[in-house]
Amino acid sequence: MDASLKFVVKQWVGAVATTLVLVICVAFLSIPYSLGGHPGEARVPDANSEWHMS
C-alpha cells in the first residue's frame, strides 16, 4: 500500500471513528434526559402527568 494511501485511509478511519463516538455520546446522554430516565427503569408516576387538556 502506498504511503499516501495509508495516510488518507488513516485520516478517514479517524474521522469516522470520531463521528461515531460523538453520536453515541449524544444519544446516550440525550435519550435518557428526554425520557426522564433510562429505558427499562421503573418510573415514579408524576402528579402533573395525570391531567390533559381536552
MIDRENLUM-145692 format. One line per field, with one value per residue (C-alpha): x, y, z; residue in one letter; residue number from 0. Coordinates in Angstrom, 1 decimal, decimal comma. Each point is the difference from the previous one (the first is absolute). Layout:
BEGIN
x = [X|...] $
y = [Y|...] $
z = [Z|...] $
rest = [A|...] $
nr = [NUM|...] $
***
This chain:
BEGIN
x = [0,0|1,3|1,0|-2,4|-2,9|0,8|-0,1|-3,4|-1,5|1,3|-1,5|-3,3|-0,3|0,9|-2,7|-2,6|0,9|-0,1|-3,4|-1,4|1,3|-1,6|-3,4|0,0|0,9|-2,8|-2,5|0,8|-0,2|-3,0|-2,4|-0,1|-0,2|-3,0|-1,7|0,6|2,0|1,6|-2,2|-1,2|0,3|-3,1|-1,4|-1,8|-3,3|0,2|-2,9|-0,2|-0,3|-3,4|-1,9|-0,2|-1,6|-2,9] $
y = [0,0|3,4|2,4|2,7|-2,5|-1,2|3,6|0,6|-3,2|0,8|3,5|-1,4|-2,7|2,6|2,3|-2,8|-1,3|3,5|0,7|-3,3|0,7|3,4|-1,4|-2,8|2,4|2,4|-2,8|-1,6|3,4|1,6|-3,0|-0,7|3,7|0,4|-3,1|1,0|-3,2|-2,9|-2,2|-3,0|1,6|0,2|3,5|1,7|1,4|3,8|1,8|2,5|-2,6|-1,2|2,8|1,0|2,9|-1,3] $
z = [0,0|-0,9|2,8|-1,1|-0,2|3,5|1,2|-1,7|1,4|3,5|-0,1|-1,4|2,7|2,7|-1,2|-0,2|3,5|1,5|-1,5|1,2|3,6|0,0|-1,3|2,5|2,9|-1,0|-0,3|3,3|1,8|-1,8|-0,2|3,8|0,6|-2,3|1,4|3,6|0,7|-1,7|-2,1|2,0|3,4|2,2|0,1|2,8|-1,3|-0,4|1,7|-2,8|-2,7|1,0|-1,7|-3,6|-1,8|-1,9] $
rest = [M|D|A|S|L|K|F|V|V|K|Q|W|V|G|A|V|A|T|T|L|V|L|V|I|C|V|A|F|L|S|I|P|Y|S|L|G|G|H|P|G|E|A|R|V|P|D|A|N|S|E|W|H|M|S] $
nr = [0|1|2|3|4|5|6|7|8|9|10|11|12|13|14|15|16|17|18|19|20|21|22|23|24|25|26|27|28|29|30|31|32|33|34|35|36|37|38|39|40|41|42|43|44|45|46|47|48|49|50|51|52|53] $
***
